[in-house]
Amino acid sequence: MLCFPFVSCEAGQAPFAMRLSCGASQNVQTIPTTTLWRKDFGYIGGIATNATRPSYITPPLNTLRFFPLSEGPENCYNINGVPKGHYSVRIFFGLVSQSRDISEPLFDVSIEGTQIYSLKSGWTNHNDQVFAEALVFLTDDSVSICFHSTGHGDPAILSIEILQIDDKAYYFVPQWSQGIILRTVKRLSCGFGQSGFGIDYGGDARGGDRFWQGIKSFAQDSDRPRSVESRISQASHPPNFYPESLYQSALVSTNRHPDLTYTLEVDPNRNYSIWLHFAEIDNSVTGVGQRVFDIMINDDRAFKDVDIVKLSGDLYTALVLNTTVGVDGRTLTITLSPKEGDLAIINAIEIFEVIMAESKTLSEEVKALQTLRTALGLPPRFGWNGDPCVPQQHPWSGVDCQLDKSSGSWVIDGLGLDNQGLKGYLPNDIFRLANLQILNLSGNSIHGAIPSSLGTITSLQVLDLSYNIFNGSIPNSLGQLTSLQRLNLNSNILSGRVPATLGERLLHRASFNFTDNAGLCGIPGLPSCGPHLSSGAKIGIGLGASFIFLLLITCSVCWWKRKQNILRVQQIAGKGYSAAAPYAKAKTHFTRDVQMTRPLNHGNTRIAAESGPILLS
């Protein structure tokens, strides 16, 4: 467990709590509760700026982080260091201060890949719509919270709260498990008249600090508020830890309108978990049987003959009733119908939408796409953040998914990134996308070699790498793509022989296009490759060519030196008996004169020697 200064990590102490002030450059404490908000971290992209708070219940924070659509349609906070457990996750929305665009941004919110909320027009005018909240299980020491643009303004996030609650909190059906998320639709504190959070009502921190909207009446003249200061038993107890003050006020029906009716507009075709809170605080009731009523939900009897004193065990004792209903229309109506002569009473209402948690994409394939994003240099506008396949309403741009029934996880079966101006390379990690059926990267400027690992994706049916600048040879491994129906490698700078195992099969079973690759050969429509040489022969030819090249260089050097010598001699001879060579001239005359005197001195050698030196003219 990663411990922060404001988080107790010891068993038996306060539950884990992390509050994040989005856009803040330092930790912030807010009054009057001195709540500590951690400075902004864990975000991907976005811009920090000053904030305008849309409601008085919004935390008193001055900054937010907003995500322009130019940085992509999906933007996330990935927060690590959150221990496994059951959490209340709450996101407050804000408005960019002094923005030219005064309209409300409308966008979708997802937690752990499951979409939980869509902002509706007019949300700034409703206190309980300025935030989204869900109860969710976190299983991998982290949480991913994403915001999905819908084309109606840039998501702007003021704060995020991750508050640990009891593992059994809001247990409501036998099938209740980690696969279910409860999104808060409405929390009402009846008759109290003041809205507030659980901590303001004196609730235990393990309750998650819930917001309760005060309501003084369901309809004009149909009911009356009632409140007491008496202690309430069985209130702030596990697993839900409701604040005691919640049960110290109530709405009671009148003799003129004995039924209590609450109506709420909801999204159709959804399941809703409804929690009804009671405590007998009306002094007109003193025992069992004095107040009995039925509870109808959309005209169906959910509870019959409800006697609060009997079911709770006493007066001033908390009672919680829960049921789950399916709603086909857009209205959810809760009606408390008392028996003849009785009146109805209710203290609080909670309504949650039941959401089935989405399965995630195989982690191996997510890592492969992250590597591909970096290798291809995908621009921010793609917004490849969060999970590639979920929420299903917002898959990654260019990514097609299908649910693998055997593993229960989503897998990538198609990538369409054609004509996107990409300039990177195709990484070897592409083989991790083992379920790919279609890979279309045509019309870009992707360079480098075609990775041989592509040949291991045997599910590939369409491989289109045309109109790029791939170079090198076609990997022999592509011949292993037994499901291939179309192969387009045209308009690249590939070279070498098309692998026989690939070419022969494509000629009979699939369409192909290898044109506009000047160096390719080996199949009809391409130049002939000539005789096939073994590796040894290629090496021998290379060595022979190198030897001949060196020999030519040596001969050239020798020829050049010989030519220089000849030129030097010719230069000397052409100058004759010039002063440039006096020694050569003198030597030549001396030799000639000696030769001319030899016949005359055969017998007078001694005389000639004694007569002294001979002067040469």
C-alpha positions in Angstrom: 0.0 0.0 0.0 1.3 3.4 -0.9 0.8 5.8 2.1 0.3 9.5 1.8 0.6 12.0 4.7 -3.2 12.2 4.9 -3.9 8.5 4.6 -3.8 6.1 7.5 -2.2 2.8 6.6 -2.6 1.0 9.9 -5.3 -1.6 10.3 -8.3 -0.5 12.3 -7.8 3.2 11.6 -9.5 5.5 9.1 -10.2 4.1 5.6 -8.1 5.1 2.7 -9.0 8.5 1.3 -7.5 10.5 -1.5 -8.8 13.8 -2.6 -7.3 15.5 -5.7 -7.4 19.2 -6.5 -7.2 19.1 -10.3 -5.0 21.8 -11.8 -3.4 22.7 -8.5 0.4 22.9 -8.3 0.5 22.4 -4.5 -1.6 20.7 -1.8 -4.7 22.7 -0.7 -6.6 22.7 2.6 -10.2 23.9 2.5 -12.3 25.4 5.3 -14.3 24.9 7.4 -13.4 21.1 7.6 -9.7 21.6 6.8 -10.0 18.9 4.3 -6.7 18.2 2.5 -6.6 18.1 -1.3 -3.6 16.7 -3.0 -1.9 18.6 -5.8 -2.7 17.6 -9.3 -1.1 14.4 -10.6 -1.9 11.2 -12.6 -3.4 13.1 -15.5 -2.7 12.5 -19.2 -2.6 15.8 -21.1 -5.0 18.6 -20.4 -4.5 22.2 -19.3 -4.5 23.6 -15.8 -6.4 26.9 -15.3 -8.5 28.9 -12.9 -11.9 27.6 -12.2 -15.4 28.8 -11.6 -17.5 26.8 -9.2 -21.0 26.0 -10.6 -22.6 25.3 -7.2 -22.3 26.1 -3.5 -21.8 22.4 -2.7 -18.7 22.3 -5.0 -15.5 22.0 -3.0 -14.0 25.5 -2.6 -11.1 25.0 -5.0 -9.8 27.6 -7.4 -8.3 25.5 -10.2 -9.3 22.8 -12.6 -7.9 20.8 -15.5 -9.7 20.9 -18.9 -9.1 18.7 -21.9 -9.3 20.4 -25.3 -10.7 18.2 -28.1 -7.4 19.0 -30.0 -5.6 16.7 -27.6 -7.9 13.8 -28.3 -11.5 12.7 -27.5 -10.4 10.4 -24.6 -8.5 11.8 -21.6 -7.8 10.1 -18.3 -6.5 10.2 -14.8 -4.6 7.1 -14.0 -4.0 7.1 -10.2 -1.8 4.4 -8.6 -1.3 3.5 -5.0 -5.0 2.8 -4.3 -5.3 -0.4 -2.2 -7.7 -3.1 -3.4 -11.1 -2.6 -2.0 -14.6 -1.1 -2.3 -14.7 2.7 -3.0 -16.9 5.6 -3.5 -15.4 7.6 -6.5 -16.7 11.1 -7.0 -15.8 13.6 -9.7 -16.7 17.3 -9.4 -17.1 19.3 -12.7 -16.2 22.9 -13.1 -16.2 25.8 -15.5 -13.2 27.5 -17.0 -12.9 30.9 -15.4 -13.3 33.9 -17.8 -13.8 31.5 -20.8 -15.2 33.0 -24.0 -17.3 29.9 -24.3 -19.9 30.3 -21.5 -21.9 27.1 -22.5 -21.8 24.1 -20.3 -19.4 21.3 -21.5 -21.3 18.0 -22.0 -19.2 14.8 -21.9 -19.2 11.3 -20.7 -17.4 9.9 -17.6 -16.1 6.3 -17.2 -14.4 4.5 -14.3 -12.3 1.5 -14.9 -13.5 1.3 -18.5 -17.2 1.4 -17.6 -19.2 4.5 -18.6 -21.1 5.7 -15.6 -22.5 9.1 -16.5 -23.4 11.5 -19.3 -23.7 15.2 -18.4 -27.0 16.6 -19.4 -27.8 20.1 -20.5 -28.6 22.4 -17.6 -26.4 20.5 -15.1 -25.0 23.7 -13.6 -28.5 24.5 -12.3 -28.9 21.3 -10.3 -26.7 20.8 -7.2 -26.7 17.0 -7.4 -25.7 17.1 -11.1 -22.4 19.0 -10.6 -20.7 15.7 -9.8 -20.7 12.1 -10.8 -20.4 9.4 -8.1 -20.2 5.6 -8.2 -19.5 2.7 -5.9 -16.9 0.5 -7.5 -14.5 -2.3 -6.6 -10.9 -1.6 -7.4 -8.7 -4.8 -7.8 -5.3 -3.8 -9.1 -4.0 -1.0 -6.8 -5.0 1.7 -9.2 -8.0 3.5 -10.7 -8.6 4.8 -14.2 -11.1 7.7 -14.5 -11.7 8.9 -18.1 -13.6 11.7 -19.8 -14.9 11.3 -23.3 -15.7 14.3 -25.5 -19.0 14.3 -27.3 -18.4 17.4 -29.3 -20.2 19.7 -26.9 -17.4 21.5 -25.1 -14.1 20.4 -23.4 -14.3 18.3 -20.3 -13.4 20.4 -17.2 -12.6 18.6 -14.0 -12.4 20.4 -10.6 -11.7 17.5 -8.2 -11.6 13.8 -7.8 -12.3 11.9 -4.5 -11.5 8.2 -3.9 -13.0 7.2 -0.5 -12.8 3.7 0.8 -16.1 2.2 2.1 -17.0 -1.2 3.7 -16.6 -4.2 1.4 -20.2 -5.1 2.1 -21.6 -1.6 1.7 -24.8 -1.5 -0.3 -25.0 -5.3 -0.6 -28.4 -5.7 -2.3 -28.7 -9.0 -4.3 -27.2 -12.5 -4.1 -25.5 -11.8 -7.5 -23.9 -8.7 -6.0 -20.2 -8.9 -6.8 -17.2 -7.0 -8.2 -18.9 -7.0 -11.6 -21.5 -4.5 -10.5 -21.2 -0.7 -10.2 -23.8 1.5 -8.4 -24.0 5.0 -9.8 -25.6 7.5 -7.5 -28.8 9.0 -9.1 -30.4 10.7 -6.1 -30.0 11.0 -2.3 -32.7 12.8 -0.5 -32.9 13.8 3.2 -36.6 14.3 3.7 -37.9 17.1 5.8 -34.5 18.3 6.9 -34.5 21.2 4.5 -30.7 21.6 4.4 -28.4 19.9 1.9 -25.1 18.6 3.2 -22.5 15.8 3.2 -22.3 12.9 5.5 -19.5 14.5 7.5 -21.7 17.5 8.1 -24.4 15.2 9.4 -22.0 13.6 11.8 -21.5 10.5 9.7 -18.6 8.0 10.0 -15.8 8.4 7.5 -16.4 4.8 6.4 -19.7 6.0 4.9 -17.8 7.7 2.1 -18.9 11.3 3.0 -22.1 11.1 0.9 -24.0 14.2 -0.3 -27.6 14.4 0.9 -30.0 16.8 -0.9 -32.5 18.3 1.5 -36.2 18.2 0.4 -39.0 19.8 2.5 -41.9 18.4 0.5 -42.6 16.0 -2.4 -45.5 18.2 -3.5 -47.3 21.3 -2.3 -49.7 20.6 0.6 -49.2 16.8 0.2 -47.0 16.3 3.3 -45.4 18.0 6.3 -41.9 17.9 7.7 -41.1 16.4 11.1 -37.9 16.5 13.0 -36.6 15.5 16.5 -33.4 15.7 18.4 -33.8 12.3 20.0 -31.0 9.7 19.6 -31.6 7.2 16.8 -30.5 3.6 17.3 -28.9 1.4 14.6 -28.0 4.3 12.4 -24.2 4.7 11.9 -23.4 1.0 11.9 -21.6 -1.2 9.4 -21.7 -1.8 6.6 -23.3 1.5 5.4 -22.7 3.9 8.3 -25.6 6.2 7.7 -25.4 9.5 9.7 -27.7 9.5 12.7 -29.0 13.0 11.7 -30.5 11.4 8.6 -33.2 9.8 10.7 -34.0 12.8 12.9 -36.1 14.4 10.2 -38.9 13.0 8.0 -41.9 13.8 5.8 -45.3 12.7 6.9 -48.4 12.5 4.8 -51.6 14.4 5.7 -55.2 13.3 6.1 -56.0 15.1 3.0 -53.3 13.3 1.0 -52.5 10.1 2.9 -50.3 8.8 0.2 -46.7 9.9 0.0 -45.5 10.0 -3.6 -42.0 10.9 -5.0 -41.4 11.0 -8.8 -38.0 11.1 -10.5 -37.1 11.3 -14.2 -34.6 8.6 -15.0 -32.9 7.0 -18.0 -35.1 4.3 -19.6 -34.4 0.6 -19.9 -32.1 0.5 -16.8 -32.2 -1.3 -13.5 -32.3 0.8 -10.3 -31.4 -0.1 -6.7 -33.7 1.7 -4.3 -32.9 2.2 -0.6 -35.7 3.6 1.6 -34.9 4.9 5.1 -37.3 5.0 8.0 -37.4 5.7 11.8 -40.5 6.2 13.7 -40.0 9.7 15.1 -43.7 10.9 15.1 -44.9 11.1 18.7 -48.4 10.1 17.5 -47.2 6.6 17.1 -46.2 4.7 20.3 -46.1 1.0 19.3 -46.5 -1.8 16.8 -49.5 -1.7 14.4 -50.2 2.0 14.6 -48.6 2.8 11.3 -48.8 0.3 8.5 -48.4 1.0 4.7 -47.5 -0.6 1.4 -44.7 0.6 -0.9 -45.4 0.8 -4.6 -42.8 1.4 -7.2 -44.2 2.2 -10.7 -47.5 0.6 -9.7 -45.8 -2.6 -8.6 -46.0 -3.5 -4.9 -42.4 -3.7 -3.7 -43.2 -4.0 0.1 -46.4 -5.0 1.8 -47.7 -4.1 5.3 -44.6 -2.1 6.4 -44.7 -1.5 10.1 -41.6 0.5 11.1 -41.7 -0.2 14.8 -42.2 -3.9 14.2 -39.5 -4.3 11.6 -36.9 -2.1 13.4 -37.7 -3.3 16.9 -38.5 0.0 18.5 -39.3 3.6 18.2 -36.5 6.0 17.1 -34.6 3.1 15.5 -33.3 3.1 11.9 -34.8 0.8 9.3 -33.6 0.4 5.7 -35.5 -1.4 3.0 -34.0 -2.2 -0.4 -35.2 -3.4 -3.7 -34.1 -3.5 -7.3 -36.5 -2.7 -10.2 -36.3 -2.4 -13.9 -37.6 0.8 -15.5 -38.7 0.8 -19.1 -39.9 4.3 -19.3 -38.4 7.6 -18.1 -40.2 7.9 -14.8 -39.6 6.2 -11.5 -42.4 6.7 -9.0 -42.3 5.7 -5.3 -45.6 5.7 -3.5 -46.2 4.9 0.2 -49.9 3.9 0.6 -51.0 3.6 4.2 -53.7 1.4 5.5 -57.1 3.0 6.2 -56.8 5.7 8.8 -53.0 5.7 8.9 -50.4 8.1 7.5 -47.2 7.4 5.8 -43.7 8.5 6.8 -40.3 8.5 5.2 -36.9 9.8 6.3 -34.6 9.4 3.3 -34.3 7.9 -0.2 -31.3 6.6 -2.2 -31.5 5.6 -5.8 -28.7 4.0 -7.7 -28.4 2.9 -11.3 -27.2 -0.7 -11.5 -24.4 -0.9 -14.1 -22.7 -4.1 -15.1 -18.9 -3.5 -15.1 -17.3 -3.8 -18.5 -14.7 -6.5 -19.2 -11.3 -4.9 -20.0 -9.0 -5.4 -23.0 -6.3 -8.0 -22.6 -3.4 -6.3 -21.0 -0.9 -7.8 -23.5 -2.8 -6.2 -26.3 -3.1 -2.9 -24.5 0.7 -2.8 -24.1 1.1 -3.6 -27.8 -1.1 -0.7 -28.8 0.8 1.6 -26.5 4.1 0.6 -28.1 2.5 1.1 -31.5 1.3 4.5 -30.5 4.9 5.6 -29.7 6.5 3.9 -32.7 4.1 5.4 -35.2 4.2 8.8 -33.5 0.4 9.0 -33.3 -0.6 12.7 -32.8 -2.5 13.7 -29.6 -5.8 14.0 -31.6 -6.1 10.2 -31.6 -6.6 10.3 -27.8 -5.3 6.8 -27.2 -5.9 6.9 -23.5 -7.6 4.6 -21.1 -8.8 1.2 -22.4 -8.9 0.7 -26.2 -12.2 -1.1 -26.3 -14.3 0.2 -23.3 -16.4 1.9 -22.7 -18.0 0.5 -25.8 -19.4 3.9 -26.6 -15.9 5.3 -26.9 -13.4 2.9 -28.4 -10.0 4.2 -29.5 -9.9 5.9 -32.9 -9.0 3.3 -35.6 -9.4 0.3 -33.3 -11.9 -2.4 -33.7 -12.7 -4.9 -30.9 -14.5 -8.1 -30.2 -15.3 -9.9 -27.0 -13.3 -13.1 -26.6 -15.8 -15.5 -24.9 -13.1 -17.9 -23.7 -11.2 -15.3 -21.7 -14.1 -12.9 -21.1 -11.8 -10.0 -22.2 -11.9 -7.7 -25.2 -9.3 -8.2 -28.0 -8.2 -6.1 -30.9 -9.4 -7.6 -34.2 -8.9 -4.6 -36.5 -6.6 -1.6 -36.9 -7.4 1.1 -39.5 -4.9 3.9 -39.5 -4.7 4.5 -43.2 -4.1 8.1 -44.6 -3.3 9.6 -41.2 0.1 11.1 -42.0 2.0 8.7 -39.8 5.8 8.8 -40.1 7.2 6.3 -37.7 8.0 2.6 -38.0 6.2 -0.7 -37.4 7.5 -2.3 -34.2 8.2 -6.0 -33.6 5.7 -5.9 -30.7 3.0 -5.9 -33.3 2.9 -9.7 -32.8 1.2 -9.2 -29.4 -2.0 -8.3 -31.3 -2.6 -12.0 -31.8 -6.2 -11.6 -32.7 -5.8 -9.1 -35.6 -7.8 -9.8 -38.7 -7.3 -6.5 -40.5 -4.3 -4.3 -40.4 -4.5 -1.3 -42.7 -1.7 1.3 -42.5 -1.8 2.4 -46.1 -1.3 6.0 -47.3 1.2 7.0 -44.6 5.0 7.6 -44.6 5.9 4.6 -42.4 9.6 3.6 -43.0 11.9 0.7 -42.0 11.6 -3.0 -42.6 8.4 -5.0 -42.4 8.8 -6.9 -39.1 9.0 -10.7 -39.5 6.9 -11.0 -36.3 3.8 -10.2 -38.5 4.0 -13.7 -39.7 2.9 -15.0 -36.3 -0.5 -13.3 -36.4 -2.1 -16.2 -38.2 -5.6 -14.7 -37.9 -4.7 -11.9 -40.3 -7.0 -11.8 -43.3 -6.2 -8.3 -44.7 -2.7 -6.8 -44.6 -2.4 -3.4 -46.4 0.9 -1.6 -46.1 0.7 0.1 -49.5 1.8 3.7 -50.2 4.4 3.9 -47.5 8.2 3.8 -47.6 8.9 0.3 -46.2 12.3 -1.0 -47.4 14.2 -4.2 -47.3 12.9 -7.6 -48.3 9.5 -9.2 -47.7 9.9 -11.5 -44.6 9.6 -15.2 -45.4 7.4 -15.5 -42.3 4.5 -13.8 -44.1 4.1 -17.2 -45.9 2.7 -18.5 -42.5 -0.4 -16.2 -42.8 -2.7 -19.0 -43.8 -5.9 -16.9 -43.4 -4.6 -14.1 -45.6 -7.1 -13.0 -48.3 -5.7 -9.7 -49.4 -2.1 -8.5 -49.3 -1.1 -5.0 -50.5 2.5 -4.0 -50.4 2.6 -1.8 -53.5 4.2 1.6 -53.7 7.0 1.1 -51.3 10.7 0.6 -51.8 10.9 -3.1 -51.1 13.5 -5.3 -52.8 14.5 -8.9 -53.3 12.5 -12.0 -54.2 8.9 -12.5 -53.1 9.0 -15.5 -50.8 8.0 -18.6 -52.8 5.7 -19.8 -50.0 3.9 -16.5 -50.1 3.8 -15.9 -53.8 2.6 -19.4 -54.7 -0.3 -19.4 -52.2 -1.4 -15.9 -53.1 -1.6 -16.7 -56.8 -4.2 -19.3 -56.0 -6.1 -18.1 -52.9 -5.8 -14.4 -52.3 -5.5 -11.1 -54.1 -2.2 -9.2 -53.9 -0.4 -6.1 -55.1 3.4 -5.8 -55.2 3.7 -3.2 -58.0 5.8 0.0 -57.7 8.6 -1.7 -55.8 11.5 -1.4 -58.2 13.6 -4.0 -56.4 11.0 -6.8 -56.1 11.1 -9.8 -58.4 10.0 -13.4 -58.5 6.3 -13.6 -59.4 4.3 -12.9 -62.6 4.0 -9.2 -63.1 7.4 -8.5 -61.5 10.9 -8.7 -63.1 12.7 -12.0 -63.2 15.2 -12.6 -60.3 17.7 -14.6 -62.5 19.4 -17.8 -61.3 19.2 -18.5 -57.7 22.5 -18.4 -55.9 23.3 -20.1 -52.6 24.7 -18.1 -49.7 28.1 -19.6 -50.3 28.1 -18.6 -53.9 27.0 -15.1 -53.0 29.9 -14.9 -50.5 32.4 -16.2 -53.1 31.2 -13.7 -55.7 31.6 -10.9 -53.2 35.1 -11.9 -52.3 36.1 -12.3 -56.0 34.7 -8.9 -56.8 36.6 -7.4 -53.9 39.9 -9.0 -55.1 39.4 -7.8 -58.6 38.7 -4.3 -57.3 41.9 -4.3 -55.3 43.9 -5.6 -58.3 42.6 -2.9 -60.5 43.6 -0.3 -58.0 47.1 -1.7 -57.7 47.6 -1.8 -61.4 46.4 1.7 -61.8 48.8 2.9 -59.2 51.7 1.1 -60.9 50.8 2.5 -64.3 50.5 6.0 -63.0 54.0 5.8 -61.3 55.6 4.4 -64.6 54.0 7.2 -66.6 55.4 9.8 -64.2 58.9 8.3 -64.6 58.7 8.4 -68.4 57.5 12.0 -68.3 60.4 12.9 -66.0 63.0 11.3 -68.3 61.5 13.0 -71.4 61.6 16.3 -69.7 65.3 15.9 -68.9 66.2 14.8 -72.4 64.3 17.7 -74.0 66.4 20.3 -72.2 69.8 19.2 -73.9 73.0 20.5 -72.4 71.4 23.2 -70.5 72.9 24.7 -67.4 70.4 22.7 -65.5 72.7 19.6 -65.9 76.5 20.8 -66.0 77.7 17.6 -64.5 76.1 15.4 -67.1 77.5 17.6 -69.9 81.0 17.6 -68.5 81.0 13.8 -68.0 79.8 13.3 -71.6 82.7 15.4 -73.1 85.3 13.8 -70.9 84.3 10.3 -72.0 84.4 11.2 -75.6 87.9 12.8 -75.5 89.4 9.9 -73.6 88.1 7.5 -76.2 89.6 9.6 -79.0 93.1 9.6 -77.5 93.5 5.9 -76.7 95.0 4.8 -80.1 97.7 7.4 -79.9 99.1 6.5 -76.5 99.6 2.8 -76.6 103.3 3.1 -76.1 103.4 6.3 -74.3 101.2 5.7 -71.4 104.0 6.6 -68.9 104.9 9.7 -70.9 101.3 10.9 -70.9 101.0 10.3 -67.3 104.1 12.1 -66.5 103.4 15.1 -68.8 100.6 16.2 -66.4 96.9 16.7 -66.8 95.2 17.0 -70.1 93.3 20.1 -70.7 89.9 19.6 -72.4 88.8 22.3 -74.8 
